[in-house]
Amino acid sequence: MTDAPLPPPPAPPPSATIPAFGVFCLYWLRLGLTSFGGPAGQIAMMQSELVDRRRWIDQTRFLHALNFCMLLPGPEAQQLATYIGWRLHGVRGGLVAGGLFVLPGALVLLALSWIAAAHGDTGLVGALFDGIKPAVVAIIVAAVWRMGRRTLKGPAAVAMAGAAFLALFALHLPFPLVIGAAAVVGGVAARMGRHWFAHPHPVADGDSAADAPAEPAPRPGRLLVLAALFVLLWAVPVGAVLLAFGTDPWRGIAALFTKAAFVTFGGAYAVLPYIAGQAVDAYGWLGPREMVDGLALAETTPGPLILVTQYVGFFAGWNRPGVLSPGVAGTLGAVLTTYVTFLPCFLFIFAGAPYVERLIHNRLAAGALAAIAAAVVGVILNLGVYLGMAVLLPDGQSAGRMIWTWAIMLAALYALTRRGVAIHWVVLGGAAAGLLQALAASSL
């Protein structure tokens, strides 16, 4: 086949400046080391640095790319970084930008996962986690509140959120089915001209596709080439792991997190109930309280929150090592999880990059995304209930410990919703409270 997998990136408009590749790489490494604060903070950092200060991309292109990434499953900030990298330096730029956005946080979380697995039950580490867990519950409650205020603008949106919650919590329907049904409802409503759901990330007024140069015409067959390349890049390493170390837990890791990567609309909070249900209940790789620990650690490391999947993969390998040592198996599980989680993110960007201007103005796509955004509120609420019951209402907890746990949760919720404290500071505050509680208990 003579078609190249990707056309060259379009030339930036005159107002943009193409950086030297070395400078370009150093910027993304620095961002990967400092990208705390979740997707909103990460996108704001890119806006400030790349649009306002460095002028590597103009405002119109940045907004178009952001709206495009909102239409995709996966972490929008990481995909936005990949897209910007592609515009500036082609495929290698996209790989560097998207990869460095993830790599520092992945390495930090790998070390923290080992500490949690090897020493999580010891006094000091256990006390820290006891304080962090209720803070994480507060973070999820605050996320439901913020997203609900922004997204649930009418009775149809509220009904969609409620239906999604009941479908997961009461009927135990699969997460992909719930998201797919929401997308169908939103698309059908848009096709009928019914604006039942407010789009959460509309294109800015006056910012039409006509404001920017047209994207280059894609080569015929390029999507087939990309799909074949994706299958090859997925099958070869996954097959090698299965042949070398057997199927348990490696086949489950590859299947679960690949599937999750294709349905992660609404961010990591939305897909976590599905991952937790599969990892905890179906596969038995870890317990609900360990799942909370992983979310807490992911909140305190740079990079996308979906890196919590790496923690789950580490525990899958640690607890099912087979012929390997727990540490080696855990590391292999973490690497395999991260690989199959983020490989589709690069596929989505490289496949869709030449179509950005068309896709962000597609009425059906906007309607489907708006309905998904409403459903995600109910999905995240289900996550809060699932983890909240494990943390706030556990079996066998003393009255004094339960009061302390609820106090940490309420204080963290107040800090997030009323004082605007950053998430990583709330998590660290919860850790300090857990340590103080342990010290007080030991002195009695």
NORDAUR-V657442 format. One record per pair of residues at least 6 apart in sequence whose C-alpha atoms are under 6 Angstrom apart, sorted by the first residue. I is the first residue (numbers start at 1). J is the second residue. Records with the same first field share a line. If there is no record, write none. Layout:
BEGIN
I->J + J
END
This chain:
BEGIN
5->222 + 225 + 226
9->87 + 90
16->55 + 56 + 57 + 58
17->56
18->56
28->97 + 100
29->100
32->100 + 101 + 104
33->104
34->302
35->42 + 302 + 303
36->302
39->77
43->77
50->56
51->57 + 58
68->360
69->76
70->76
73->262 + 263 + 264 + 265
74->264
75->267
78->98
81->97 + 98
82->94 + 97 + 98
85->93 + 94 + 97
86->93 + 94
102->303
105->301 + 302 + 303
113->311
120->126
127->434 + 435 + 438
128->431 + 434 + 435
130->434
131->430 + 431 + 433 + 434
132->427 + 430 + 431
134->409
135->409 + 412 + 427 + 430
136->296
137->388
138->409 + 412 + 413
140->384
144->377
151->200
152->158
156->196
157->197 + 374
160->375
161->374 + 375 + 377 + 378
162->378
164->375 + 378
165->378 + 379 + 382
167->173
175->274
182->371 + 372
183->368 + 371 + 372
186->367 + 368 + 371
187->364 + 367 + 368
190->364 + 367
197->370 + 371
198->370
199->370
209->357
215->354
257->341
258->340 + 341
261->341
264->271
266->376
268->306
269->380
270->376 + 379 + 380
273->383
279->285
280->286 + 287
285->316
294->308 + 311
295->308
298->305 + 308
300->424
310->334 + 337 + 338
313->333 + 334 + 337
314->330 + 331 + 333 + 334
317->329 + 330 + 333
318->326 + 329 + 330
321->329
415->421
END
